[in-house]
């Protein structure tokens, strides 16, 4: 089963976005935002080859995947990676 791991910076960004939505649209909107994020991340984790791949010079040649106006940084781990 695919796992979604969020770095601390991602958690801070999501919290910041939740607060913005709560302030500007209400707590129900903010909660729907987080629910949609979790659903999308779980879907992406099950389909690692989806999206358009590119190398980003500004991100030290990390592999990136673009989905419309969003960019998700992914790193694939083999079963022997730690």
C-alpha positions in Angstrom: 0.0 0.0 0.0 1.3 3.5 -0.9 2.1 5.9 1.9 2.0 9.7 2.0 4.8 11.3 4.0 4.7 15.0 4.6 7.7 17.0 5.6 7.4 19.5 8.4 7.5 22.4 5.9 4.5 20.8 4.0 2.6 20.4 7.3 3.3 24.1 8.1 2.1 25.1 4.6 -1.1 23.1 4.9 -1.8 24.6 8.4 -1.2 28.1 7.0 -3.6 27.4 4.1 -6.2 26.0 6.5 -6.0 29.1 8.6 -6.4 31.3 5.5 -9.4 29.4 4.3 -10.9 29.5 7.9 -10.4 33.2 8.1 -11.7 33.9 4.6 -14.3 31.2 4.0 -15.1 29.6 7.3 -14.0 26.5 9.1 -16.2 24.2 6.9 -14.3 25.5 3.8 -11.0 25.0 5.5 -11.9 21.5 6.5 -13.0 20.7 3.0 -9.6 22.0 1.7 -7.7 19.6 4.0 -10.0 16.7 3.0 -9.4 17.4 -0.7 -5.6 17.6 -0.1 -5.5 14.2 1.7 -7.7 12.6 -0.9 -5.5 13.9 -3.7 -2.2 12.9 -2.0 -3.5 9.4 -1.4 -4.5 9.1 -5.1 -1.1 10.4 -6.3 0.6 7.9 -4.0 -1.2 5.1 -5.8 -0.3 6.4 -9.2 3.4 7.4 -9.0 3.8 7.7 -12.8 1.0 10.2 -13.3 1.6 13.9 -14.2 4.2 15.5 -16.4 7.8 14.9 -15.2 10.5 17.5 -15.5 13.8 18.4 -13.9 14.0 21.7 -12.2 17.2 23.7 -12.2 15.9 25.9 -9.5 15.3 22.8 -7.3 18.8 21.4 -7.8 17.6 19.1 -10.6 15.1 17.3 -8.4 12.4 15.3 -10.2 9.2 17.2 -10.2 5.7 16.3 -11.4 3.3 19.0 -12.5 -0.5 18.8 -12.2 -2.2 21.8 -13.9 -1.2 24.8 -11.8 0.3 22.8 -8.9 3.7 21.2 -8.6 4.3 18.2 -6.3 7.8 17.1 -5.5 8.0 13.4 -5.4 10.8 11.0 -4.6 10.5 7.3 -5.3 11.9 4.9 -2.8 12.8 1.3 -3.6 12.1 -1.4 -1.0 15.7 -1.2 0.0 15.9 2.5 0.5 15.7 4.1 4.0 
